[in-house]
Amino acid sequence: MFSFLWSIWWFLVLVLFSFPIAFLFSVFYILLQPFAVCCSPMTKCVNMALKVIQMPLFCTHNLTQGRSLFALD
């Protein structure tokens, strides 16, 4: 029963937060990627943006598994 409620939670997080934030960071990722080759400190920013862009994958995986927010590995 609780896995169904957690799936609803992850769906709401996915639609309301994860997609908009990932779309916003994808623009920064695309714009900053060429500069990461020239400026090595920029690589950390680009890698962080990539992790944020992958947030919908994380939410969808937890949605399909019905995982609790507190039982993340």
BALOBA-1460 file (C-alpha; in Angstrom, 3 decimals):
// residues 73
<rec num="1" residu="m" x="0.000" y="0.000" z="0.000"/>
<rec num="2" residu="f" x="2.700" y="2.470" z="0.932"/>
<rec num="3" residu="s" x="4.657" y="1.791" z="-2.256"/>
<rec num="4" residu="f" x="1.684" y="3.123" z="-4.228"/>
<rec num="5" residu="l" x="1.721" y="6.322" z="-2.168"/>
<rec num="6" residu="w" x="5.468" y="6.680" z="-2.675"/>
<rec num="7" residu="s" x="4.974" y="6.227" z="-6.417"/>
<rec num="8" residu="i" x="2.481" y="9.085" z="-6.379"/>
<rec num="9" residu="w" x="5.006" y="11.183" z="-4.427"/>
<rec num="10" residu="w" x="7.756" y="10.465" z="-6.966"/>
<rec num="11" residu="f" x="5.393" y="11.275" z="-9.850"/>
<rec num="12" residu="l" x="4.604" y="14.669" z="-8.324"/>
<rec num="13" residu="v" x="8.294" y="15.379" z="-7.723"/>
<rec num="14" residu="l" x="9.037" y="14.318" z="-11.295"/>
<rec num="15" residu="v" x="6.413" y="16.546" z="-12.897"/>
<rec num="16" residu="l" x="6.555" y="19.569" z="-10.611"/>
<rec num="17" residu="f" x="10.264" y="19.843" z="-9.836"/>
<rec num="18" residu="s" x="12.475" y="17.455" z="-11.740"/>
<rec num="19" residu="f" x="11.434" y="18.238" z="-15.328"/>
<rec num="20" residu="p" x="11.489" y="22.045" z="-15.014"/>
<rec num="21" residu="i" x="14.843" y="22.057" z="-13.205"/>
<rec num="22" residu="a" x="16.359" y="19.603" z="-15.696"/>
<rec num="23" residu="f" x="15.182" y="21.717" z="-18.634"/>
<rec num="24" residu="l" x="16.716" y="24.824" z="-17.101"/>
<rec num="25" residu="f" x="20.037" y="23.145" z="-16.360"/>
<rec num="26" residu="s" x="20.178" y="21.553" z="-19.811"/>
<rec num="27" residu="v" x="20.516" y="25.025" z="-21.327"/>
<rec num="28" residu="f" x="23.426" y="25.812" z="-19.006"/>
<rec num="29" residu="y" x="24.979" y="22.435" z="-19.765"/>
<rec num="30" residu="i" x="24.822" y="23.024" z="-23.512"/>
<rec num="31" residu="l" x="26.216" y="26.532" z="-23.217"/>
<rec num="32" residu="l" x="29.025" y="25.678" z="-20.779"/>
<rec num="33" residu="q" x="30.158" y="22.376" z="-22.299"/>
<rec num="34" residu="p" x="32.530" y="23.949" z="-24.868"/>
<rec num="35" residu="f" x="34.184" y="26.074" z="-22.176"/>
<rec num="36" residu="a" x="34.914" y="23.009" z="-20.045"/>
<rec num="37" residu="v" x="37.489" y="21.925" z="-22.606"/>
<rec num="38" residu="c" x="39.351" y="25.242" z="-22.356"/>
<rec num="39" residu="c" x="38.943" y="25.918" z="-18.661"/>
<rec num="40" residu="s" x="39.389" y="22.891" z="-16.406"/>
<rec num="41" residu="p" x="37.611" y="24.371" z="-13.318"/>
<rec num="42" residu="m" x="34.498" y="24.654" z="-15.480"/>
<rec num="43" residu="t" x="34.407" y="20.849" z="-15.683"/>
<rec num="44" residu="k" x="33.032" y="20.635" z="-12.132"/>
<rec num="45" residu="c" x="30.166" y="22.961" z="-13.031"/>
<rec num="46" residu="v" x="29.390" y="20.990" z="-16.166"/>
<rec num="47" residu="n" x="29.441" y="17.685" z="-14.272"/>
<rec num="48" residu="m" x="27.100" y="19.110" z="-11.620"/>
<rec num="49" residu="a" x="24.726" y="20.310" z="-14.338"/>
<rec num="50" residu="l" x="24.769" y="16.825" z="-15.881"/>
<rec num="51" residu="k" x="23.804" y="15.253" z="-12.555"/>
<rec num="52" residu="v" x="20.920" y="17.690" z="-12.223"/>
<rec num="53" residu="i" x="19.815" y="16.891" z="-15.778"/>
<rec num="54" residu="q" x="19.697" y="13.200" z="-14.811"/>
<rec num="55" residu="m" x="17.299" y="13.922" z="-11.928"/>
<rec num="56" residu="p" x="14.211" y="12.812" z="-13.948"/>
<rec num="57" residu="l" x="15.888" y="9.423" z="-14.425"/>
<rec num="58" residu="f" x="16.412" y="9.151" z="-10.671"/>
<rec num="59" residu="c" x="12.790" y="10.097" z="-9.935"/>
<rec num="60" residu="t" x="11.404" y="7.731" z="-12.569"/>
<rec num="61" residu="h" x="13.478" y="4.848" z="-11.267"/>
<rec num="62" residu="n" x="12.180" y="5.420" z="-7.735"/>
<rec num="63" residu="l" x="8.639" y="5.846" z="-9.067"/>
<rec num="64" residu="t" x="8.673" y="2.461" z="-10.796"/>
<rec num="65" residu="q" x="10.206" y="0.763" z="-7.745"/>
<rec num="66" residu="g" x="7.843" y="2.450" z="-5.265"/>
<rec num="67" residu="r" x="10.790" y="3.394" z="-3.088"/>
<rec num="68" residu="s" x="10.497" y="5.472" z="0.023"/>
<rec num="69" residu="l" x="12.211" y="8.835" z="0.197"/>
<rec num="70" residu="f" x="14.091" y="7.640" z="3.285"/>
<rec num="71" residu="a" x="15.242" y="4.285" z="1.876"/>
<rec num="72" residu="l" x="17.450" y="5.561" z="-0.909"/>
<rec num="73" residu="d" x="20.715" y="3.734" z="-1.538"/>
